[in-house]
Amino acid sequence: MAKIVLDIVAIIIFIPLLVSCDRVSQQQKKDPETQNTNEVLFSVSFPTDNTGWACGRWGTVLHTTDGGMEWTVQNSGTDYTLSSIFFTDPLHGWAVGNAGAIIHTKDGGHTWAQQKSPVPFRLMKVYFVTPLKGWIVSERTHILSTLDGGQTWHIQFADDDFILKSISFCDAHHGWAVGEYGYIYHTENGGTTWQKQSGRFGFSKESGAVVGDPFLFDVAAIDPQTAWAVGIDGHVITTIDGGETWRKIETGASRTQFFGVACNPVGTVVIGGKGTILISTDHGKSWKHPVIEPPIVYGWIYGLARRGASEFVAVGWDGNIYFSDDKNLTNSWQRVKL
């Protein structure tokens, strides 16, 4: 009964992503020359100012070498929806997604090769700190790890049957993973051990209804003491003591879903979600809504990433890609025409 209720809640909470989970036969792969560039995008990564990648539904992988002005489709070799992409440099990158899909490139995406996952679950987020050391989070509270660039992946940690949505490290040792019902796990030794810091799931004795902490969809680690996490109903939390305490932040935004968060060390926090981008440039003390051109009326922002020292990029519904104004993050964000 608990599992049925949990599955129903998960579908309601993140239905846009689950709708994207269908795939066509591996024998019916799309020709990259005819592939649409307006597929839903879930993740973006810019290892340098000019070089970036985005991924999304139906195995879509897009690539830019001019800072995002123009994008080309790369042949990812899969039709599985890709939920996360990460590059450590302009050559080495990984993308993960449905049914344990892991793809890797060591030549900037000219060729992508499949890597073997030790679990068949949906893989939600990938993060690397070097071309050799990285992690993936998935359904059923699994954290996967590699020390050889993904030639071999092993289960580093497993816990209750929930979905971990995101993982982020600030260095090779300190990182956080977050997911459903506010579950937060933290490591100070590169994942040798993971400790639960927050999260609650149960049933009401009076009504039998599910009770728990708000779902978390993304996390961004800044330094060993500082991290931000965002989630359902405009939920925003931060820690400045390594996760011993997490403080709820009032942004003044409506109770929409926040799917992505990105930060820089000087106090900028960018949040993206359903129909909105929210920015603070003073460590979360005040928040502003930048002008988005064209406006996001019915769509979502799913993925956020830093681009260079002072800019950010957002991706989401209908293949939309937005860039911040490098002179004033809170001023305007412009959509790239693909």
C-alpha atoms as a printed R data frame, in Angstrom:
    type eleno elety resid chain resno      x      y       z
1   ATOM     1    CA   MET     A     1  0.000  0.000   0.000
2   ATOM     2    CA   ALA     A     2  2.805  2.405   0.934
3   ATOM     3    CA   LYS     A     3  4.573  1.731  -2.349
4   ATOM     4    CA   ILE     A     4  1.374  2.304  -4.376
5   ATOM     5    CA   VAL     A     5  0.727  5.624  -2.656
6   ATOM     6    CA   LEU     A     6  4.357  6.658  -3.105
7   ATOM     7    CA   ASP     A     7  4.265  5.881  -6.820
8   ATOM     8    CA   ILE     A     8  1.063  7.876  -7.290
9   ATOM     9    CA   VAL     A     9  2.540 10.881  -5.483
10  ATOM    10    CA   ALA     A    10  5.738 10.695  -7.531
11  ATOM    11    CA   ILE     A    11  3.765 10.704 -10.773
12  ATOM    12    CA   ILE     A    12  1.717 13.728  -9.728
13  ATOM    13    CA   ILE     A    13  4.747 15.671  -8.516
14  ATOM    14    CA   PHE     A    14  6.968 15.285 -11.544
15  ATOM    15    CA   ILE     A    15  4.674 14.211 -14.345
16  ATOM    16    CA   PRO     A    16  6.484 16.197 -17.091
17  ATOM    17    CA   LEU     A    17  9.605 14.097 -16.556
18  ATOM    18    CA   LEU     A    18  7.717 10.820 -16.305
19  ATOM    19    CA   VAL     A    19  5.839 11.546 -19.521
20  ATOM    20    CA   SER     A    20  9.251 11.857 -21.150
21  ATOM    21    CA   CYS     A    21 10.276  8.386 -20.017
22  ATOM    22    CA   ASP     A    22  8.797  6.542 -23.025
23  ATOM    23    CA   ARG     A    23 11.277  5.423 -25.618
24  ATOM    24    CA   VAL     A    24 11.231  3.951 -29.096
25  ATOM    25    CA   SER     A    25 12.981  0.740 -30.008
26  ATOM    26    CA   GLN     A    26 16.759  0.814 -29.940
27  ATOM    27    CA   GLN     A    27 16.537 -0.375 -33.556
28  ATOM    28    CA   GLN     A    28 14.678  2.822 -34.469
29  ATOM    29    CA   LYS     A    29 17.236  5.420 -33.488
30  ATOM    30    CA   LYS     A    30 16.718  8.868 -34.937
31  ATOM    31    CA   ASP     A    31 18.991 10.309 -37.562
32  ATOM    32    CA   PRO     A    32 20.777 13.225 -35.839
33  ATOM    33    CA   GLU     A    33 20.507 15.227 -39.053
34  ATOM    34    CA   THR     A    34 16.685 15.163 -38.887
35  ATOM    35    CA   GLN     A    35 16.273 15.186 -35.124
36  ATOM    36    CA   ASN     A    36 14.209 18.016 -33.653
37  ATOM    37    CA   THR     A    37 15.961 20.611 -31.525
38  ATOM    38    CA   ASN     A    38 12.793 21.508 -29.630
39  ATOM    39    CA   GLU     A    39 12.618 18.382 -27.494
40  ATOM    40    CA   VAL     A    40 12.273 18.977 -23.757
41  ATOM    41    CA   LEU     A    41 15.705 19.670 -22.233
42  ATOM    42    CA   PHE     A    42 16.422 18.575 -18.675
43  ATOM    43    CA   SER     A    43 20.071 19.451 -18.094
44  ATOM    44    CA   VAL     A    44 22.910 21.675 -19.297
45  ATOM    45    CA   SER     A    45 26.670 21.807 -18.679
46  ATOM    46    CA   PHE     A    46 29.274 24.426 -19.640
47  ATOM    47    CA   PRO     A    47 32.847 23.383 -18.758
48  ATOM    48    CA   THR     A    48 34.128 26.595 -20.408
49  ATOM    49    CA   ASP     A    49 32.673 29.968 -21.363
50  ATOM    50    CA   ASN     A    50 32.049 28.920 -24.966
51  ATOM    51    CA   THR     A    51 31.687 25.146 -24.914
52  ATOM    52    CA   GLY     A    52 28.489 23.583 -23.660
53  ATOM    53    CA   TRP     A    53 26.054 20.681 -23.925
54  ATOM    54    CA   ALA     A    54 22.377 20.102 -23.131
55  ATOM    55    CA   CYS     A    55 20.376 16.874 -23.026
56  ATOM    56    CA   GLY     A    56 16.754 15.805 -22.906
57  ATOM    57    CA   ARG     A    57 13.967 13.627 -24.230
58  ATOM    58    CA   TRP     A    58 14.533 10.845 -26.785
59  ATOM    59    CA   GLY     A    59 18.289 10.861 -26.236
60  ATOM    60    CA   THR     A    60 18.668 14.447 -27.396
61  ATOM    61    CA   VAL     A    61 22.157 15.936 -26.992
62  ATOM    62    CA   LEU     A    62 22.865 19.473 -28.191
63  ATOM    63    CA   HIS     A    63 26.312 21.090 -28.419
64  ATOM    64    CA   THR     A    64 27.616 24.646 -28.777
65  ATOM    65    CA   THR     A    65 31.128 25.992 -29.307
66  ATOM    66    CA   ASP     A    66 30.287 29.706 -29.452
67  ATOM    67    CA   GLY     A    67 28.822 30.323 -26.010
68  ATOM    68    CA   GLY     A    68 25.323 29.221 -26.968
69  ATOM    69    CA   MET     A    69 24.577 31.341 -30.017
70  ATOM    70    CA   GLU     A    70 24.316 28.255 -32.224
71  ATOM    71    CA   TRP     A    71 23.612 24.626 -31.257
72  ATOM    72    CA   THR     A    72 24.066 21.401 -33.196
73  ATOM    73    CA   VAL     A    73 22.603 17.955 -32.554
74  ATOM    74    CA   GLN     A    74 25.053 15.213 -31.616
75  ATOM    75    CA   ASN     A    75 24.354 11.510 -32.138
76  ATOM    76    CA   SER     A    76 24.057 10.196 -28.582
77  ATOM    77    CA   GLY     A    77 23.510  6.602 -29.717
78  ATOM    78    CA   THR     A    78 20.403  6.188 -27.543
79  ATOM    79    CA   ASP     A    79 16.709  7.014 -27.589
80  ATOM    80    CA   TYR     A    80 16.317  6.840 -23.831
81  ATOM    81    CA   THR     A    81 15.365 10.133 -22.221
82  ATOM    82    CA   LEU     A    82 18.515 11.703 -20.761
83  ATOM    83    CA   SER     A    83 17.859 13.504 -17.486
84  ATOM    84    CA   SER     A    84 21.353 14.848 -16.738
85  ATOM    85    CA   ILE     A    85 24.580 15.763 -18.510
86  ATOM    86    CA   PHE     A    86 27.948 16.795 -17.070
87  ATOM    87    CA   PHE     A    87 31.316 17.702 -18.594
88  ATOM    88    CA   THR     A    88 34.531 18.127 -16.632
89  ATOM    89    CA   ASP     A    89 36.287 19.770 -19.615
90  ATOM    90    CA   PRO     A    90 35.634 20.222 -23.354
91  ATOM    91    CA   LEU     A    91 36.431 16.548 -24.030
92  ATOM    92    CA   HIS     A    92 35.122 14.390 -21.182
93  ATOM    93    CA   GLY     A    93 31.400 14.171 -20.525
94  ATOM    94    CA   TRP     A    94 28.613 11.867 -19.348
95  ATOM    95    CA   ALA     A    95 24.835 11.778 -19.687
96  ATOM    96    CA   VAL     A    96 22.422  9.519 -17.803
97  ATOM    97    CA   GLY     A    97 18.755  8.667 -18.007
98  ATOM    98    CA   ASN     A    98 16.055  6.025 -18.175
99  ATOM    99    CA   ALA     A    99 16.544  2.290 -17.661
100 ATOM   100    CA   GLY     A   100 20.087  2.722 -16.351
101 ATOM   101    CA   ALA     A   101 21.302  4.530 -19.455
102 ATOM   102    CA   ILE     A   102 24.828  5.953 -19.178
103 ATOM   103    CA   ILE     A   103 26.664  7.387 -22.174
104 ATOM   104    CA   HIS     A   104 30.194  8.803 -22.196
105 ATOM   105    CA   THR     A   105 32.372 10.790 -24.578
106 ATOM   106    CA   LYS     A   106 36.074 11.496 -24.454
107 ATOM   107    CA   ASP     A   107 36.211 13.514 -27.675
108 ATOM   108    CA   GLY     A   108 33.746 16.322 -26.986
109 ATOM   109    CA   GLY     A   109 30.696 14.401 -28.152
110 ATOM   110    CA   HIS     A   110 31.876 13.464 -31.640
111 ATOM   111    CA   THR     A   111 31.333  9.894 -30.455
112 ATOM   112    CA   TRP     A   112 29.336  8.617 -27.494
113 ATOM   113    CA   ALA     A   113 29.766  5.145 -25.978
114 ATOM   114    CA   GLN     A   114 27.463  3.323 -23.598
115 ATOM   115    CA   GLN     A   115 28.644  2.444 -20.112
116 ATOM   116    CA   LYS     A   116 27.173 -0.326 -17.976
117 ATOM   117    CA   SER     A   117 25.063  0.604 -14.973
118 ATOM   118    CA   PRO     A   118 24.904 -1.839 -12.036
119 ATOM   119    CA   VAL     A   119 21.177 -1.052 -11.657
120 ATOM   120    CA   PRO     A   120 18.304 -0.865 -14.207
121 ATOM   121    CA   PHE     A   121 16.688  2.155 -12.534
122 ATOM   122    CA   ARG     A   122 16.076  5.638 -13.877
123 ATOM   123    CA   LEU     A   123 19.280  7.596 -13.320
124 ATOM   124    CA   MET     A   124 18.477 11.165 -12.308
125 ATOM   125    CA   LYS     A   125 21.708 13.151 -11.996
126 ATOM   126    CA   VAL     A   126 25.402 12.732 -12.795
127 ATOM   127    CA   TYR     A   127 28.264 14.737 -11.302
128 ATOM   128    CA   PHE     A   128 32.038 14.451 -11.776
129 ATOM   129    CA   VAL     A   129 34.883 16.213  -9.972
130 ATOM   130    CA   THR     A   130 37.624 14.899 -12.276
131 ATOM   131    CA   PRO     A   131 37.577 12.959 -15.572
132 ATOM   132    CA   LEU     A   132 37.878  9.806 -13.456
133 ATOM   133    CA   LYS     A   133 35.831 10.379 -10.288
134 ATOM   134    CA   GLY     A   134 32.073 10.781 -10.413
135 ATOM   135    CA   TRP     A   135 28.661  9.864  -9.014
136 ATOM   136    CA   ILE     A   136 25.114  9.167 -10.173
137 ATOM   137    CA   VAL     A   137 21.883  9.209  -8.146
138 ATOM   138    CA   SER     A   138 18.808  7.199  -9.042
139 ATOM   139    CA   GLU     A   139 15.536  5.659  -8.011
140 ATOM   140    CA   ARG     A   140 15.440  3.531  -4.849
141 ATOM   141    CA   THR     A   141 17.892  5.847  -3.103
142 ATOM   142    CA   HIS     A   142 20.920  4.476  -4.899
143 ATOM   143    CA   ILE     A   143 24.185  6.368  -5.329
144 ATOM   144    CA   LEU     A   144 26.572  4.974  -7.930
145 ATOM   145    CA   SER     A   145 30.266  5.786  -8.048
146 ATOM   146    CA   THR     A   146 33.227  5.415 -10.391
147 ATOM   147    CA   LEU     A   147 36.960  5.980 -10.008
148 ATOM   148    CA   ASP     A   148 37.898  5.164 -13.604
149 ATOM   149    CA   GLY     A   149 35.766  7.503 -15.687
150 ATOM   150    CA   GLY     A   150 32.853  5.099 -15.796
151 ATOM   151    CA   GLN     A   151 34.578  2.032 -17.166
152 ATOM   152    CA   THR     A   152 33.205  0.447 -14.015
153 ATOM   153    CA   TRP     A   153 30.323  1.742 -11.889
154 ATOM   154    CA   HIS     A   154 29.434  0.286  -8.513
155 ATOM   155    CA   ILE     A   155 26.702  0.870  -5.929
156 ATOM   156    CA   GLN     A   156 28.282  3.116  -3.329
157 ATOM   157    CA   PHE     A   157 25.171  3.638  -1.181
158 ATOM   158    CA   ALA     A   158 21.542  2.441  -0.993
159 ATOM   159    CA   ASP     A   159 18.745  3.239   1.437
160 ATOM   160    CA   ASP     A   160 14.918  3.467   1.487
161 ATOM   161    CA   ASP     A   161 12.829  3.034  -1.663
162 ATOM   162    CA   PHE     A   162 12.633  6.691  -2.723
163 ATOM   163    CA   ILE     A   163 13.985  8.660  -5.679
164 ATOM   164    CA   LEU     A   164 17.129 10.708  -5.294
165 ATOM   165    CA   LYS     A   165 16.775 13.632  -7.687
166 ATOM   166    CA   SER     A   166 20.142 15.377  -7.562
167 ATOM   167    CA   ILE     A   167 23.743 15.264  -6.382
168 ATOM   168    CA   SER     A   168 26.429 17.964  -6.151
169 ATOM   169    CA   PHE     A   169 30.005 18.162  -4.881
170 ATOM   170    CA   CYS     A   170 32.105 21.225  -4.110
171 ATOM   171    CA   ASP     A   171 35.335 19.197  -4.165
172 ATOM   172    CA   ALA     A   172 36.415 15.566  -4.290
173 ATOM   173    CA   HIS     A   173 35.316 14.951  -0.695
174 ATOM   174    CA   HIS     A   174 32.266 17.039   0.211
175 ATOM   175    CA   GLY     A   175 28.914 16.484  -1.429
176 ATOM   176    CA   TRP     A   176 25.144 16.267  -0.958
177 ATOM   177    CA   ALA     A   177 22.386 14.164  -2.527
178 ATOM   178    CA   VAL     A   178 18.696 15.103  -2.231
179 ATOM   179    CA   GLY     A   179 15.330 13.694  -3.233
180 ATOM   180    CA   GLU     A   180 11.780 12.794  -2.354
181 ATOM   181    CA   TYR     A   181 10.294 13.684   1.038
182 ATOM   182    CA   GLY     A   182 13.144 16.041   1.796
183 ATOM   183    CA   TYR     A   183 15.757 13.315   2.098
184 ATOM   184    CA   ILE     A   184 19.271 14.758   2.235
185 ATOM   185    CA   TYR     A   185 22.459 12.702   2.411
186 ATOM   186    CA   HIS     A   186 25.938 14.119   2.959
187 ATOM   187    CA   THR     A   187 29.481 12.854   2.600
188 ATOM   188    CA   GLU     A   188 32.788 14.301   3.773
189 ATOM   189    CA   ASN     A   189 34.967 11.533   2.350
190 ATOM   190    CA   GLY     A   190 34.038 11.268  -1.295
191 ATOM   191    CA   GLY     A   191 31.175  8.899  -0.631
192 ATOM   192    CA   THR     A   192 32.991  6.272   1.406
193 ATOM   193    CA   THR     A   193 30.213  6.965   3.905
194 ATOM   194    CA   TRP     A   194 26.937  8.850   3.461
195 ATOM   195    CA   GLN     A   195 24.967 10.228   6.396
196 ATOM   196    CA   LYS     A   196 21.298 11.162   6.346
197 ATOM   197    CA   GLN     A   197 20.811 14.795   7.392
198 ATOM   198    CA   SER     A   198 17.122 15.325   6.742
199 ATOM   199    CA   GLY     A   199 13.941 13.766   5.409
200 ATOM   200    CA   ARG     A   200 10.699 12.286   6.698
201 ATOM   201    CA   PHE     A   201  8.129  9.840   5.324
202 ATOM   202    CA   GLY     A   202  5.224  8.145   7.063
203 ATOM   203    CA   PHE     A   203  1.445  7.857   7.404
204 ATOM   204    CA   SER     A   204 -0.990  9.850   9.486
205 ATOM   205    CA   LYS     A   205 -2.460  7.818  12.341
206 ATOM   206    CA   GLU     A   206 -5.707  9.727  11.992
207 ATOM   207    CA   SER     A   207 -6.297  9.611   8.226
208 ATOM   208    CA   GLY     A   208 -3.775  7.152   6.861
209 ATOM   209    CA   ALA     A   209 -2.569  9.800   4.421
210 ATOM   210    CA   VAL     A   210  1.085 10.088   3.470
211 ATOM   211    CA   VAL     A   211  2.988 12.651   5.535
212 ATOM   212    CA   GLY     A   212  6.537 13.816   4.984
213 ATOM   213    CA   ASP     A   213  8.898 16.651   4.225
214 ATOM   214    CA   PRO     A   214  8.729 18.579   0.913
215 ATOM   215    CA   PHE     A   215 10.235 16.911  -2.145
216 ATOM   216    CA   LEU     A   216 13.634 18.280  -3.186
217 ATOM   217    CA   PHE     A   217 14.480 18.373  -6.894
218 ATOM   218    CA   ASP     A   218 17.978 19.871  -7.000
219 ATOM   219    CA   VAL     A   219 20.992 20.729  -4.857
220 ATOM   220    CA   ALA     A   220 24.065 22.897  -5.410
221 ATOM   221    CA   ALA     A   221 27.170 22.593  -3.229
222 ATOM   222    CA   ILE     A   222 29.260 25.763  -2.910
223 ATOM   223    CA   ASP     A   223 31.889 24.846  -0.320
224 ATOM   224    CA   PRO     A   224 32.228 22.257   2.482
225 ATOM   225    CA   GLN     A   225 29.902 24.315   4.693
226 ATOM   226    CA   THR     A   226 27.455 25.812   2.207
227 ATOM   227    CA   ALA     A   227 24.808 24.337  -0.089
228 ATOM   228    CA   TRP     A   228 21.363 25.174  -1.478
229 ATOM   229    CA   ALA     A   229 18.429 22.893  -2.288
230 ATOM   230    CA   VAL     A   230 15.057 23.565  -3.944
231 ATOM   231    CA   GLY     A   231 11.853 21.650  -4.486
232 ATOM   232    CA   ILE     A   232  8.094 21.466  -4.473
233 ATOM   233    CA   ASP     A   233  5.776 24.403  -3.691
234 ATOM   234    CA   GLY     A   234  8.543 26.998  -3.813
235 ATOM   235    CA   HIS     A   235 10.556 25.207  -1.120
236 ATOM   236    CA   VAL     A   236 14.088 26.645  -0.761
237 ATOM   237    CA   ILE     A   237 16.569 25.667   1.946
238 ATOM   238    CA   THR     A   238 20.239 26.332   2.644
239 ATOM   239    CA   THR     A   239 22.961 25.258   5.044
240 ATOM   240    CA   ILE     A   240 26.042 27.156   6.200
241 ATOM   241    CA   ASP     A   241 27.288 24.547   8.684
242 ATOM   242    CA   GLY     A   242 27.901 21.515   6.496
243 ATOM   243    CA   GLY     A   243 24.300 20.382   6.736
244 ATOM   244    CA   GLU     A   244 24.004 20.104  10.501
245 ATOM   245    CA   THR     A   245 21.089 22.503  10.109
246 ATOM   246    CA   TRP     A   246 19.061 23.449   7.038
247 ATOM   247    CA   ARG     A   247 17.248 26.779   7.081
248 ATOM   248    CA   LYS     A   248 14.124 27.503   5.051
249 ATOM   249    CA   ILE     A   249 14.425 30.633   2.884
250 ATOM   250    CA   GLU     A   250 11.423 32.826   2.099
251 ATOM   251    CA   THR     A   251 11.792 34.075  -1.468
252 ATOM   252    CA   GLY     A   252  8.396 35.729  -1.819
253 ATOM   253    CA   ALA     A   253  7.721 33.595  -4.910
254 ATOM   254    CA   SER     A   254  4.454 31.760  -5.503
255 ATOM   255    CA   ARG     A   255  4.124 28.120  -4.485
256 ATOM   256    CA   THR     A   256  5.366 26.816  -7.806
257 ATOM   257    CA   GLN     A   257  7.739 23.919  -8.326
258 ATOM   258    CA   PHE     A   258 11.456 24.714  -8.353
259 ATOM   259    CA   PHE     A   259 13.350 22.148 -10.429
260 ATOM   260    CA   GLY     A   260 16.851 23.643 -10.622
261 ATOM   261    CA   VAL     A   261 19.346 25.682  -8.622
262 ATOM   262    CA   ALA     A   262 22.809 27.013  -9.514
263 ATOM   263    CA   CYS     A   263 25.193 29.153  -7.460
264 ATOM   264    CA   ASN     A   264 28.552 30.847  -7.489
265 ATOM   265    CA   PRO     A   265 30.924 31.464  -4.557
266 ATOM   266    CA   VAL     A   266 30.283 35.230  -4.419
267 ATOM   267    CA   GLY     A   267 26.671 34.936  -3.289
268 ATOM   268    CA   THR     A   268 24.605 34.525  -6.454
269 ATOM   269    CA   VAL     A   269 21.809 31.946  -6.335
270 ATOM   270    CA   VAL     A   270 19.674 31.216  -9.407
271 ATOM   271    CA   ILE     A   271 16.492 29.131  -9.170
272 ATOM   272    CA   GLY     A   272 14.375 27.869 -12.049
273 ATOM   273    CA   GLY     A   273 10.991 26.206 -12.131
274 ATOM   274    CA   LYS     A   274  7.507 26.301 -13.528
275 ATOM   275    CA   GLY     A   275  7.262 29.506 -15.531
276 ATOM   276    CA   THR     A   276  9.898 31.367 -13.560
277 ATOM   277    CA   ILE     A   277 13.526 32.265 -12.883
278 ATOM   278    CA   LEU     A   278 14.411 33.690  -9.480
279 ATOM   279    CA   ILE     A   279 17.735 35.346  -8.558
280 ATOM   280    CA   SER     A   280 19.520 36.510  -5.431
281 ATOM   281    CA   THR     A   281 22.892 38.260  -5.565
282 ATOM   282    CA   ASP     A   282 23.298 38.624  -1.778
283 ATOM   283    CA   HIS     A   283 23.363 35.052  -0.464
284 ATOM   284    CA   GLY     A   284 19.570 34.786  -0.433
285 ATOM   285    CA   LYS     A   285 18.764 37.928   1.549
286 ATOM   286    CA   SER     A   286 16.686 39.413  -1.294
287 ATOM   287    CA   TRP     A   287 15.208 37.992  -4.496
288 ATOM   288    CA   LYS     A   288 14.280 39.343  -7.912
289 ATOM   289    CA   HIS     A   289 12.455 38.073 -10.986
290 ATOM   290    CA   PRO     A   290 14.413 38.984 -14.138
291 ATOM   291    CA   VAL     A   291 12.621 39.872 -17.349
292 ATOM   292    CA   ILE     A   292 12.478 36.740 -19.528
293 ATOM   293    CA   GLU     A   293 12.328 37.286 -23.282
294 ATOM   294    CA   PRO     A   294 10.115 35.811 -24.559
295 ATOM   295    CA   PRO     A   295  8.178 35.126 -21.332
296 ATOM   296    CA   ILE     A   296  7.730 31.603 -20.012
297 ATOM   297    CA   VAL     A   297  3.945 31.327 -19.927
298 ATOM   298    CA   TYR     A   298  3.177 27.627 -19.612
299 ATOM   299    CA   GLY     A   299  6.599 26.003 -19.658
300 ATOM   300    CA   TRP     A   300  9.231 24.941 -17.161
301 ATOM   301    CA   ILE     A   301 12.894 25.533 -16.462
302 ATOM   302    CA   TYR     A   302 14.405 22.158 -15.582
303 ATOM   303    CA   GLY     A   303 18.172 22.617 -15.739
304 ATOM   304    CA   LEU     A   304 20.520 25.400 -14.644
305 ATOM   305    CA   ALA     A   305 24.282 25.773 -14.840
306 ATOM   306    CA   ARG     A   306 27.004 28.357 -14.529
307 ATOM   307    CA   ARG     A   307 28.673 29.598 -17.699
308 ATOM   308    CA   GLY     A   308 32.011 31.180 -16.969
309 ATOM   309    CA   ALA     A   309 32.600 33.349 -13.936
310 ATOM   310    CA   SER     A   310 29.467 35.480 -13.969
311 ATOM   311    CA   GLU     A   311 26.820 34.072 -16.312
312 ATOM   312    CA   PHE     A   312 24.211 31.332 -16.092
313 ATOM   313    CA   VAL     A   313 22.221 29.255 -18.570
314 ATOM   314    CA   ALA     A   314 18.789 27.647 -18.199
315 ATOM   315    CA   VAL     A   315 17.079 24.918 -20.253
316 ATOM   316    CA   GLY     A   316 13.603 23.461 -20.260
317 ATOM   317    CA   TRP     A   317 10.318 22.933 -22.046
318 ATOM   318    CA   ASP     A   318 10.156 22.853 -25.877
319 ATOM   319    CA   GLY     A   319 13.938 22.907 -26.100
320 ATOM   320    CA   ASN     A   320 14.119 26.419 -24.703
321 ATOM   321    CA   ILE     A   321 17.580 27.719 -23.779
322 ATOM   322    CA   TYR     A   322 17.933 31.028 -21.907
323 ATOM   323    CA   PHE     A   323 21.085 32.988 -21.060
324 ATOM   324    CA   SER     A   324 21.527 35.602 -18.374
325 ATOM   325    CA   ASP     A   325 22.732 39.121 -19.054
326 ATOM   326    CA   ASP     A   326 26.401 39.106 -18.072
327 ATOM   327    CA   LYS     A   327 26.204 42.746 -16.938
328 ATOM   328    CA   ASN     A   328 23.171 42.356 -14.701
329 ATOM   329    CA   LEU     A   329 21.828 38.899 -13.828
330 ATOM   330    CA   THR     A   330 18.581 40.341 -12.498
331 ATOM   331    CA   ASN     A   331 17.936 42.474 -15.571
332 ATOM   332    CA   SER     A   332 17.008 40.150 -18.428
333 ATOM   333    CA   TRP     A   333 17.373 36.626 -19.766
334 ATOM   334    CA   GLN     A   334 17.204 36.005 -23.509
335 ATOM   335    CA   ARG     A   335 16.120 32.838 -25.282
336 ATOM   336    CA   VAL     A   336 18.376 31.413 -27.958
337 ATOM   337    CA   LYS     A   337 16.681 30.660 -31.278
338 ATOM   338    CA   LEU     A   338 17.546 27.091 -32.251
